[in-house]
Amino acid sequence: MADEIVPGDLGDFIVRYIDSIGQLEALLLLRTHANEEWDVNRTAGRLYAAEAEVAEFLARLCADGLLICNEGQYRYAPQSPDLQGMVDRLAIAYSRHLIPVTNMIHAKPRRIREFAEAFKFRRDR
């Protein structure tokens, strides 16, 4: 059912970039306030989440080219129009089809991300 609601390319984006609902919420929060800079404390307060967890979300989103970070301040700034378009589509899908999108995120094996990170590390050497 999620395949019918979430197109394949958007599902691929979720698998590649989104590890948790908290991370998705952080991304969408900063997207909504794209002209503002957010620190970990402010973001954690807004998401009602632990600062350590939010710091990890924001760092990963920066590493993936969805945010920029400057001296502990984060801002929504996808590195490419394609990434921006996917985040825009994800925001729409999440607002219209909350359950299928969250199910897709929860069903994602965490090992996929760990494997991808290990490959990226080796490739960058």
N, CA, C and O atoms as CSV, one atom per row, in Angstrom:
chain,resi,resn,atom,element,x,y,z
A,1,MET,N,N,0.824,-1.201,0.000
A,1,MET,CA,C,0.000,0.000,0.000
A,1,MET,C,C,0.858,1.251,0.000
A,1,MET,O,O,0.536,2.219,-0.689
A,2,ALA,N,N,1.964,1.250,0.772
A,2,ALA,CA,C,2.841,2.420,0.807
A,2,ALA,C,C,3.426,2.685,-0.567
A,2,ALA,O,O,3.647,3.838,-0.937
A,3,ASP,N,N,3.683,1.612,-1.338
A,3,ASP,CA,C,4.241,1.788,-2.672
A,3,ASP,C,C,3.303,2.570,-3.572
A,3,ASP,O,O,3.753,3.333,-4.428
A,4,GLU,N,N,2.002,2.386,-3.385
A,4,GLU,CA,C,1.021,3.101,-4.187
A,4,GLU,C,C,0.971,4.579,-3.806
A,4,GLU,O,O,0.744,5.435,-4.661
A,5,ILE,N,N,1.180,4.875,-2.548
A,5,ILE,CA,C,1.078,6.244,-2.053
A,5,ILE,C,C,2.414,6.974,-2.158
A,5,ILE,O,O,2.453,8.154,-2.503
A,6,VAL,N,N,3.500,6.279,-1.863
A,6,VAL,CA,C,4.836,6.872,-1.898
A,6,VAL,C,C,5.547,6.359,-3.151
A,6,VAL,O,O,5.912,5.185,-3.220
A,7,PRO,N,N,5.746,7.237,-4.143
A,7,PRO,CA,C,6.420,6.810,-5.371
A,7,PRO,C,C,7.803,6.237,-5.083
A,7,PRO,O,O,8.426,6.573,-4.075
A,8,GLY,N,N,8.272,5.380,-5.964
A,8,GLY,CA,C,9.535,4.688,-5.778
A,8,GLY,C,C,10.721,5.597,-5.522
A,8,GLY,O,O,11.531,5.314,-4.639
A,9,ASP,N,N,10.844,6.689,-6.278
A,9,ASP,CA,C,11.993,7.573,-6.080
A,9,ASP,C,C,11.942,8.274,-4.729
A,9,ASP,O,O,12.981,8.534,-4.121
A,10,LEU,N,N,10.742,8.578,-4.261
A,10,LEU,CA,C,10.603,9.193,-2.941
A,10,LEU,C,C,10.902,8.164,-1.847
A,10,LEU,O,O,11.514,8.491,-0.830
A,11,GLY,N,N,10.474,6.941,-2.061
A,11,GLY,CA,C,10.814,5.864,-1.133
A,11,GLY,C,C,12.312,5.650,-1.061
A,11,GLY,O,O,12.858,5.429,0.020
A,12,ASP,N,N,12.983,5.713,-2.206
A,12,ASP,CA,C,14.443,5.586,-2.230
A,12,ASP,C,C,15.101,6.723,-1.447
A,12,ASP,O,O,16.080,6.510,-0.731
A,13,PHE,N,N,14.558,7.921,-1.588
A,13,PHE,CA,C,15.071,9.075,-0.842
A,13,PHE,C,C,14.929,8.845,0.661
A,13,PHE,O,O,15.857,9.108,1.427
A,14,ILE,N,N,13.773,8.355,1.074
A,14,ILE,CA,C,13.541,8.074,2.494
A,14,ILE,C,C,14.543,7.048,3.000
A,14,ILE,O,O,15.143,7.234,4.059
A,15,VAL,N,N,14.727,5.977,2.256
A,15,VAL,CA,C,15.659,4.928,2.669
A,15,VAL,C,C,17.077,5.482,2.780
A,15,VAL,O,O,17.816,5.127,3.698
A,16,ARG,N,N,17.446,6.330,1.867
A,16,ARG,CA,C,18.821,6.844,1.859
A,16,ARG,C,C,19.067,7.914,2.913
A,16,ARG,O,O,20.139,7.936,3.517
A,17,TYR,N,N,18.105,8.801,3.152
A,17,TYR,CA,C,18.364,9.987,3.961
A,17,TYR,C,C,17.648,10.059,5.309
A,17,TYR,O,O,18.088,10.804,6.185
A,18,ILE,N,N,16.581,9.325,5.502
A,18,ILE,CA,C,15.771,9.493,6.712
A,18,ILE,C,C,15.830,8.235,7.563
A,18,ILE,O,O,15.384,7.167,7.142
A,19,ASP,N,N,16.384,8.367,8.764
A,19,ASP,CA,C,16.549,7.232,9.662
A,19,ASP,C,C,15.482,7.146,10.746
A,19,ASP,O,O,15.280,6.084,11.334
A,20,SER,N,N,14.801,8.252,11.012
A,20,SER,CA,C,13.813,8.251,12.096
A,20,SER,C,C,12.802,9.362,11.873
A,20,SER,O,O,13.023,10.284,11.089
A,21,ILE,N,N,11.698,9.251,12.576
A,21,ILE,CA,C,10.680,10.299,12.509
A,21,ILE,C,C,11.246,11.595,13.083
A,21,ILE,O,O,10.975,12.676,12.561
A,22,GLY,N,N,12.023,11.493,14.142
A,22,GLY,CA,C,12.639,12.683,14.725
A,22,GLY,C,C,13.522,13.414,13.736
A,22,GLY,O,O,13.499,14.643,13.662
A,23,GLN,N,N,14.295,12.664,12.981
A,23,GLN,CA,C,15.156,13.273,11.967
A,23,GLN,C,C,14.314,13.939,10.881
A,23,GLN,O,O,14.625,15.044,10.435
A,24,LEU,N,N,13.250,13.263,10.462
A,24,LEU,CA,C,12.338,13.846,9.477
A,24,LEU,C,C,11.721,15.133,10.010
A,24,LEU,O,O,11.655,16.138,9.302
A,25,GLU,N,N,11.270,15.098,11.258
A,25,GLU,CA,C,10.661,16.287,11.870
A,25,GLU,C,C,11.658,17.438,11.952
A,25,GLU,O,O,11.291,18.591,11.725
A,26,ALA,N,N,12.915,17.136,12.273
A,26,ALA,CA,C,13.945,18.180,12.319
A,26,ALA,C,C,14.143,18.795,10.934
A,26,ALA,O,O,14.215,20.016,10.795
A,27,LEU,N,N,14.230,17.952,9.927
A,27,LEU,CA,C,14.400,18.438,8.556
A,27,LEU,C,C,13.231,19.330,8.144
A,27,LEU,O,O,13.432,20.414,7.597
A,28,LEU,N,N,12.027,18.872,8.406
A,28,LEU,CA,C,10.852,19.649,8.000
A,28,LEU,C,C,10.702,20.931,8.809
A,28,LEU,O,O,10.220,21.935,8.286
A,29,LEU,N,N,11.105,20.914,10.068
A,29,LEU,CA,C,11.076,22.123,10.885
A,29,LEU,C,C,11.997,23.184,10.297
A,29,LEU,O,O,11.599,24.336,10.120
A,30,LEU,N,N,13.226,22.790,9.997
A,30,LEU,CA,C,14.160,23.760,9.433
A,30,LEU,C,C,13.754,24.191,8.032
A,30,LEU,O,O,14.014,25.324,7.629
A,31,ARG,N,N,13.127,23.303,7.298
A,31,ARG,CA,C,12.599,23.663,5.975
A,31,ARG,C,C,11.531,24.741,6.107
A,31,ARG,O,O,11.513,25.701,5.337
A,32,THR,N,N,10.647,24.583,7.075
A,32,THR,CA,C,9.572,25.553,7.301
A,32,THR,C,C,10.133,26.922,7.675
A,32,THR,O,O,9.549,27.954,7.342
A,33,HIS,N,N,11.252,26.921,8.359
A,33,HIS,CA,C,11.891,28.162,8.805
A,33,HIS,C,C,13.232,28.329,8.085
A,33,HIS,O,O,14.270,28.539,8.713
A,34,ALA,N,N,13.186,28.232,6.767
A,34,ALA,CA,C,14.405,28.168,5.950
A,34,ALA,C,C,15.291,29.403,6.059
A,34,ALA,O,O,16.492,29.318,5.801
A,35,ASN,N,N,14.740,30.522,6.427
A,35,ASN,CA,C,15.535,31.747,6.517
A,35,ASN,C,C,16.130,31.960,7.901
A,35,ASN,O,O,16.765,32.983,8.155
A,36,GLU,N,N,15.929,31.003,8.794
A,36,GLU,CA,C,16.420,31.134,10.164
A,36,GLU,C,C,17.513,30.122,10.434
A,36,GLU,O,O,17.572,29.066,9.804
A,37,GLU,N,N,18.379,30.456,11.381
A,37,GLU,CA,C,19.374,29.516,11.860
A,37,GLU,C,C,18.882,28.943,13.184
A,37,GLU,O,O,18.295,29.647,14.005
A,38,TRP,N,N,19.135,27.656,13.372
A,38,TRP,CA,C,18.682,26.941,14.562
A,38,TRP,C,C,19.879,26.262,15.206
A,38,TRP,O,O,20.725,25.700,14.511
A,39,ASP,N,N,19.954,26.310,16.524
A,39,ASP,CA,C,20.976,25.533,17.209
A,39,ASP,C,C,20.328,24.267,17.764
A,39,ASP,O,O,19.111,24.096,17.682
A,40,VAL,N,N,21.138,23.395,18.322
A,40,VAL,CA,C,20.638,22.121,18.830
A,40,VAL,C,C,19.615,22.336,19.935
A,40,VAL,O,O,18.572,21.681,19.947
A,41,ASN,N,N,19.897,23.242,20.861
A,41,ASN,CA,C,19.009,23.485,21.986
A,41,ASN,C,C,17.624,23.956,21.531
A,41,ASN,O,O,16.606,23.438,21.990
A,42,ARG,N,N,17.593,24.913,20.650
A,42,ARG,CA,C,16.308,25.442,20.145
A,42,ARG,C,C,15.535,24.364,19.384
A,42,ARG,O,O,14.325,24.218,19.555
A,43,THR,N,N,16.247,23.614,18.546
A,43,THR,CA,C,15.603,22.562,17.765
A,43,THR,C,C,15.053,21.477,18.682
A,43,THR,O,O,13.924,21.020,18.504
A,44,ALA,N,N,15.851,21.067,19.661
A,44,ALA,CA,C,15.413,20.035,20.605
A,44,ALA,C,C,14.182,20.502,21.383
A,44,ALA,O,O,13.254,19.722,21.602
A,45,GLY,N,N,14.171,21.746,21.793
A,45,GLY,CA,C,13.023,22.281,22.506
A,45,GLY,C,C,11.765,22.289,21.658
A,45,GLY,O,O,10.673,21.997,22.147
A,46,ARG,N,N,11.917,22.612,20.427
A,46,ARG,CA,C,10.768,22.655,19.521
A,46,ARG,C,C,10.239,21.264,19.192
A,46,ARG,O,O,9.039,21.073,19.000
A,47,LEU,N,N,11.156,20.291,19.129
A,47,LEU,CA,C,10.756,18.915,18.796
A,47,LEU,C,C,10.434,18.077,20.034
A,47,LEU,O,O,9.992,16.935,19.917
A,48,TYR,N,N,10.658,18.649,21.222
A,48,TYR,CA,C,10.471,17.898,22.476
A,48,TYR,C,C,11.310,16.622,22.453
A,48,TYR,O,O,10.820,15.530,22.738
A,49,ALA,N,N,12.575,16.788,22.110
A,49,ALA,CA,C,13.492,15.655,21.989
A,49,ALA,C,C,14.778,15.959,22.751
A,49,ALA,O,O,15.065,17.113,23.069
A,50,ALA,N,N,15.536,14.925,23.034
A,50,ALA,CA,C,16.805,15.077,23.735
A,50,ALA,C,C,17.827,15.786,22.837
A,50,ALA,O,O,17.890,15.544,21.632
A,51,GLU,N,N,18.614,16.655,23.447
A,51,GLU,CA,C,19.601,17.413,22.684
A,51,GLU,C,C,20.614,16.509,21.982
A,51,GLU,O,O,20.991,16.774,20.841
A,52,ALA,N,N,21.053,15.457,22.645
A,52,ALA,CA,C,22.035,14.554,22.023
A,52,ALA,C,C,21.456,13.913,20.767
A,52,ALA,O,O,22.142,13.786,19.752
A,53,GLU,N,N,20.211,13.517,20.840
A,53,GLU,CA,C,19.549,12.904,19.687
A,53,GLU,C,C,19.411,13.917,18.551
A,53,GLU,O,O,19.684,13.599,17.393
A,54,VAL,N,N,18.994,15.117,18.880
A,54,VAL,CA,C,18.816,16.159,17.865
A,54,VAL,C,C,20.159,16.550,17.258
A,54,VAL,O,O,20.244,16.811,16.058
A,55,ALA,N,N,21.202,16.591,18.071
A,55,ALA,CA,C,22.536,16.898,17.535
A,55,ALA,C,C,22.931,15.877,16.473
A,55,ALA,O,O,23.509,16.226,15.444
A,56,GLU,N,N,22.611,14.611,16.737
A,56,GLU,CA,C,22.904,13.563,15.756
A,56,GLU,C,C,22.077,13.755,14.487
A,56,GLU,O,O,22.601,13.626,13.381
A,57,PHE,N,N,20.786,14.062,14.640
A,57,PHE,CA,C,19.927,14.289,13.466
A,57,PHE,C,C,20.507,15.403,12.596
A,57,PHE,O,O,20.668,15.243,11.386
A,58,LEU,N,N,20.816,16.530,13.232
A,58,LEU,CA,C,21.276,17.695,12.492
A,58,LEU,C,C,22.634,17.437,11.830
A,58,LEU,O,O,22.861,17.852,10.693
A,59,ALA,N,N,23.519,16.763,12.533
A,59,ALA,CA,C,24.829,16.454,11.952
A,59,ALA,C,C,24.686,15.561,10.725
A,59,ALA,O,O,25.357,15.767,9.714
A,60,ARG,N,N,23.820,14.584,10.820
A,60,ARG,CA,C,23.623,13.675,9.691
A,60,ARG,C,C,22.990,14.417,8.509
A,60,ARG,O,O,23.391,14.207,7.364
A,61,LEU,N,N,22.024,15.266,8.773
A,61,LEU,CA,C,21.396,16.028,7.696
A,61,LEU,C,C,22.399,16.970,7.028
A,61,LEU,O,O,22.326,17.197,5.820
A,62,CYS,N,N,23.335,17.520,7.810
A,62,CYS,CA,C,24.407,18.341,7.225
A,62,CYS,C,C,25.317,17.490,6.356
A,62,CYS,O,O,25.656,17.873,5.237
A,63,ALA,N,N,25.705,16.348,6.868
A,63,ALA,CA,C,26.594,15.453,6.117
A,63,ALA,C,C,25.956,15.000,4.807
A,63,ALA,O,O,26.646,14.763,3.817
A,64,ASP,N,N,24.639,14.885,4.816
A,64,ASP,CA,C,23.924,14.445,3.615
A,64,ASP,C,C,23.593,15.589,2.652
A,64,ASP,O,O,22.974,15.364,1.612
A,65,GLY,N,N,24.000,16.813,2.994
A,65,GLY,CA,C,23.786,17.938,2.094
A,65,GLY,C,C,22.400,18.530,2.120
A,65,GLY,O,O,21.998,19.200,1.169
A,66,LEU,N,N,21.655,18.299,3.191
A,66,LEU,CA,C,20.307,18.854,3.300
A,66,LEU,C,C,20.269,20.124,4.155
A,66,LEU,O,O,19.383,20.963,3.991
A,67,LEU,N,N,21.214,20.257,5.049
A,67,LEU,CA,C,21.366,21.447,5.885
A,67,LEU,C,C,22.794,21.939,5.747
A,67,LEU,O,O,23.679,21.219,5.285
A,68,ILE,N,N,23.002,23.189,6.160
A,68,ILE,CA,C,24.363,23.673,6.326
A,68,ILE,C,C,24.546,24.003,7.801
A,68,ILE,O,O,23.602,24.373,8.499
A,69,CYS,N,N,25.765,23.861,8.245
A,69,CYS,CA,C,26.098,24.117,9.645
A,69,CYS,C,C,27.259,25.086,9.696
A,69,CYS,O,O,28.253,24.930,8.986
A,70,ASN,N,N,27.119,26.083,10.541
A,70,ASN,CA,C,28.183,27.043,10.735
A,70,ASN,C,C,28.247,27.385,12.216
A,70,ASN,O,O,27.363,28.057,12.747
A,71,GLU,N,N,29.304,26.915,12.878
A,71,GLU,CA,C,29.540,27.196,14.295
A,71,GLU,C,C,28.327,26.876,15.167
A,71,GLU,O,O,27.904,27.686,15.992
A,72,GLY,N,N,27.783,25.687,14.968
A,72,GLY,CA,C,26.669,25.234,15.792
A,72,GLY,C,C,25.309,25.772,15.400
A,72,GLY,O,O,24.326,25.542,16.104
A,73,GLN,N,N,25.240,26.474,14.301
A,73,GLN,CA,C,23.977,27.001,13.789
A,73,GLN,C,C,23.629,26.242,12.509
A,73,GLN,O,O,24.463,26.092,11.617
A,74,TYR,N,N,22.400,25.773,12.435
A,74,TYR,CA,C,21.956,24.953,11.307
A,74,TYR,C,C,20.890,25.693,10.517
A,74,TYR,O,O,20.055,26.408,11.071
A,75,ARG,N,N,20.944,25.501,9.212
A,75,ARG,CA,C,19.947,26.126,8.335
A,75,ARG,C,C,19.632,25.178,7.188
A,75,ARG,O,O,20.510,24.480,6.680
A,76,TYR,N,N,18.386,25.165,6.796
A,76,TYR,CA,C,17.946,24.351,5.661
A,76,TYR,C,C,18.554,24.910,4.388
A,76,TYR,O,O,18.352,26.080,4.061
A,77,ALA,N,N,19.293,24.083,3.672
A,77,ALA,CA,C,19.946,24.511,2.432
A,77,ALA,C,C,20.388,23.286,1.639
A,77,ALA,O,O,21.573,22.952,1.631
A,78,PRO,N,N,19.452,22.614,0.974
A,78,PRO,CA,C,19.840,21.451,0.172
A,78,PRO,C,C,20.894,21.828,-0.868
A,78,PRO,O,O,20.856,22.912,-1.450
A,79,GLN,N,N,21.832,20.911,-1.085
A,79,GLN,CA,C,22.942,21.169,-1.996
A,79,GLN,C,C,22.549,21.208,-3.460
A,79,GLN,O,O,23.307,21.701,-4.295
A,80,SER,N,N,21.376,20.694,-3.777
A,80,SER,CA,C,20.975,20.681,-5.180
A,80,SER,C,C,19.466,20.887,-5.300
A,80,SER,O,O,18.716,20.636,-4.357
A,81,PRO,N,N,19.035,21.348,-6.477
A,81,PRO,CA,C,17.594,21.467,-6.705
A,81,PRO,C,C,16.875,20.119,-6.609
A,81,PRO,O,O,15.718,20.058,-6.195
A,82,ASP,N,N,17.566,19.041,-6.992
A,82,ASP,CA,C,16.955,17.710,-6.895
A,82,ASP,C,C,16.672,17.346,-5.448
A,82,ASP,O,O,15.588,16.854,-5.132
A,83,LEU,N,N,17.641,17.586,-4.562
A,83,LEU,CA,C,17.418,17.313,-3.138
A,83,LEU,C,C,16.287,18.178,-2.586
A,83,LEU,O,O,15.440,17.699,-1.831
A,84,GLN,N,N,16.281,19.434,-2.961
A,84,GLN,CA,C,15.214,20.325,-2.489
A,84,GLN,C,C,13.855,19.828,-2.971
A,84,GLN,O,O,12.886,19.825,-2.211
A,85,GLY,N,N,13.786,19.417,-4.207
A,85,GLY,CA,C,12.534,18.898,-4.744
A,85,GLY,C,C,12.059,17.652,-4.023
A,85,GLY,O,O,10.864,17.483,-3.780
A,86,MET,N,N,13.005,16.773,-3.678
A,86,MET,CA,C,12.625,15.562,-2.949
A,86,MET,C,C,12.121,15.900,-1.549
A,86,MET,O,O,11.149,15.304,-1.085
A,87,VAL,N,N,12.763,16.841,-0.876
A,87,VAL,CA,C,12.298,17.237,0.457
A,87,VAL,C,C,10.916,17.881,0.356
A,87,VAL,O,O,10.058,17.643,1.206
A,88,ASP,N,N,10.700,18.687,-0.666
A,88,ASP,CA,C,9.380,19.293,-0.869
A,88,ASP,C,C,8.315,18.212,-1.062
A,88,ASP,O,O,7.230,18.282,-0.484
A,89,ARG,N,N,8.638,17.225,-1.873
A,89,ARG,CA,C,7.694,16.126,-2.104
A,89,ARG,C,C,7.475,15.306,-0.836
A,89,ARG,O,O,6.359,14.869,-0.554
A,90,LEU,N,N,8.545,15.103,-0.077
A,90,LEU,CA,C,8.423,14.362,1.177
A,90,LEU,C,C,7.531,15.113,2.160
A,90,LEU,O,O,6.718,14.498,2.851
A,91,ALA,N,N,7.673,16.415,2.230
A,91,ALA,CA,C,6.834,17.212,3.131
A,91,ALA,C,C,5.359,17.059,2.764
A,91,ALA,O,O,4.509,16.934,3.645
A,92,ILE,N,N,5.059,17.069,1.484
A,92,ILE,CA,C,3.672,16.899,1.031
A,92,ILE,C,C,3.177,15.494,1.356
A,92,ILE,O,O,2.081,15.321,1.889
A,93,ALA,N,N,3.984,14.500,1.034
A,93,ALA,CA,C,3.585,13.114,1.301
A,93,ALA,C,C,3.361,12.895,2.793
A,93,ALA,O,O,2.392,12.240,3.180
A,94,TYR,N,N,4.232,13.427,3.627
A,94,TYR,CA,C,4.119,13.261,5.081
A,94,TYR,C,C,2.864,13.947,5.614
A,94,TYR,O,O,2.209,13.428,6.518
A,95,SER,N,N,2.528,15.104,5.063
A,95,SER,CA,C,1.330,15.814,5.535
A,95,SER,C,C,0.041,15.139,5.073
A,95,SER,O,O,-0.982,15.236,5.751
A,96,ARG,N,N,0.077,14.468,3.948
A,96,ARG,CA,C,-1.132,13.838,3.411
A,96,ARG,C,C,-1.256,12.354,3.761
A,96,ARG,O,O,-2.364,11.826,3.857
A,97,HIS,N,N,-0.129,11.695,3.948
A,97,HIS,CA,C,-0.114,10.245,4.155
A,97,HIS,C,C,0.819,9.886,5.312
A,97,HIS,O,O,1.778,9.133,5.145
A,98,LEU,N,N,0.525,10.428,6.461
A,98,LEU,CA,C,1.372,10.274,7.644
A,98,LEU,C,C,1.693,8.819,7.955
A,98,LEU,O,O,2.859,8.472,8.141
A,99,ILE,N,N,0.693,7.976,8.014
A,99,ILE,CA,C,0.892,6.583,8.424
A,99,ILE,C,C,1.763,5.812,7.425
A,99,ILE,O,O,2.721,5.166,7.851
A,100,PRO,N,N,1.478,5.847,6.120
A,100,PRO,CA,C,2.354,5.115,5.199
A,100,PRO,C,C,3.803,5.609,5.219
A,100,PRO,O,O,4.730,4.804,5.126
A,101,VAL,N,N,4.005,6.920,5.340
A,101,VAL,CA,C,5.372,7.443,5.370
A,101,VAL,C,C,6.069,7.009,6.650
A,101,VAL,O,O,7.217,6.566,6.607
A,102,THR,N,N,5.396,7.127,7.785
A,102,THR,CA,C,6.034,6.711,9.043
A,102,THR,C,C,6.279,5.205,9.062
A,102,THR,O,O,7.302,4.754,9.577
A,103,ASN,N,N,5.369,4.434,8.515
A,103,ASN,CA,C,5.588,2.982,8.441
A,103,ASN,C,C,6.817,2.658,7.603
A,103,ASN,O,O,7.583,1.754,7.937
A,104,MET,N,N,7.000,3.387,6.532
A,104,MET,CA,C,8.154,3.168,5.670
A,104,MET,C,C,9.452,3.463,6.434
A,104,MET,O,O,10.429,2.724,6.305
A,105,ILE,N,N,9.462,4.522,7.212
A,105,ILE,CA,C,10.645,4.878,7.994
A,105,ILE,C,C,10.899,3.834,9.074
A,105,ILE,O,O,12.036,3.403,9.268
A,106,HIS,N,N,9.852,3.431,9.772
A,106,HIS,CA,C,10.009,2.443,10.843
A,106,HIS,C,C,10.420,1.073,10.312
A,106,HIS,O,O,11.084,0.313,11.017
A,107,ALA,N,N,10.039,0.755,9.095
A,107,ALA,CA,C,10.361,-0.545,8.506
A,107,ALA,C,C,11.785,-0.600,7.965
A,107,ALA,O,O,12.303,-1.681,7.682
A,108,LYS,N,N,12.407,0.542,7.824
A,108,LYS,CA,C,13.751,0.605,7.255
A,108,LYS,C,C,14.759,-0.018,8.213
A,108,LYS,O,O,14.868,0.401,9.365
A,109,PRO,N,N,15.491,-1.013,7.740
A,109,PRO,CA,C,16.532,-1.597,8.596
A,109,PRO,C,C,17.642,-0.582,8.853
A,109,PRO,O,O,18.152,0.029,7.914
A,110,ARG,N,N,18.009,-0.404,10.089
A,110,ARG,CA,C,19.067,0.537,10.447
A,110,ARG,C,C,20.413,0.121,9.856
A,110,ARG,O,O,21.297,0.954,9.658
A,111,ARG,N,N,20.558,-1.164,9.579
A,111,ARG,CA,C,21.822,-1.640,9.020
A,111,ARG,C,C,22.090,-1.060,7.641
A,111,ARG,O,O,23.248,-0.920,7.246
A,112,ILE,N,N,21.049,-0.723,6.909
A,112,ILE,CA,C,21.251,-0.136,5.580
A,112,ILE,C,C,22.061,1.144,5.706
A,112,ILE,O,O,23.026,1.350,4.970
A,113,ARG,N,N,21.671,1.999,6.633
A,113,ARG,CA,C,22.384,3.263,6.810
A,113,ARG,C,C,23.818,3.014,7.281
A,113,ARG,O,O,24.755,3.644,6.792
A,114,GLU,N,N,23.982,2.099,8.227
A,114,GLU,CA,C,25.316,1.794,8.725
A,114,GLU,C,C,26.211,1.266,7.604
A,114,GLU,O,O,27.377,1.648,7.510
A,115,PHE,N,N,25.675,0.400,6.764
A,115,PHE,CA,C,26.433,-0.129,5.639
A,115,PHE,C,C,26.798,0.995,4.677
A,115,PHE,O,O,27.938,1.073,4.221
A,116,ALA,N,N,25.850,1.855,4.368
A,116,ALA,CA,C,26.107,2.964,3.449
A,116,ALA,C,C,27.186,3.887,4.001
A,116,ALA,O,O,28.049,4.352,3.256
A,117,GLU,N,N,27.139,4.150,5.296
A,117,GLU,CA,C,28.153,4.998,5.919
A,117,GLU,C,C,29.533,4.348,5.847
A,117,GLU,O,O,30.524,5.028,5.582
A,118,ALA,N,N,29.604,3.053,6.077
A,118,ALA,CA,C,30.886,2.345,6.021
A,118,ALA,C,C,31.456,2.399,4.610
A,118,ALA,O,O,32.656,2.600,4.425
A,119,PHE,N,N,30.603,2.222,3.630
A,119,PHE,CA,C,31.044,2.285,2.238
A,119,PHE,C,C,31.528,3.686,1.901
A,119,PHE,O,O,32.556,3.847,1.244
A,120,LYS,N,N,30.805,4.683,2.339
A,120,LYS,CA,C,31.173,6.078,2.091
A,120,LYS,C,C,32.524,6.389,2.701
A,120,LYS,O,O,33.343,7.069,2.082
A,121,PHE,N,N,32.769,5.898,3.913
A,121,PHE,CA,C,34.041,6.139,4.584
A,121,PHE,C,C,35.188,5.545,3.780
A,121,PHE,O,O,36.204,6.203,3.557
A,122,ARG,N,N,35.025,4.310,3.351
A,122,ARG,CA,C,36.084,3.652,2.564
A,122,ARG,C,C,36.300,4.348,1.231
A,122,ARG,O,O,37.438,4.505,0.787
A,123,ARG,N,N,35.237,4.756,0.605
A,123,ARG,CA,C,35.322,5.390,-0.702
A,123,ARG,C,C,36.036,6.737,-0.598
A,123,ARG,O,O,36.763,7.117,-1.516
A,124,ASP,N,N,35.841,7.462,0.500
A,124,ASP,CA,C,36.440,8.789,0.671
A,124,ASP,C,C,37.932,8.746,0.973
A,124,ASP,O,O,38.610,9.768,0.869
A,125,ARG,N,N,38.448,7.594,1.340
A,125,ARG,CA,C,39.878,7.497,1.699
A,125,ARG,C,C,40.767,7.714,0.523
A,125,ARG,O,O,41.989,7.666,0.655
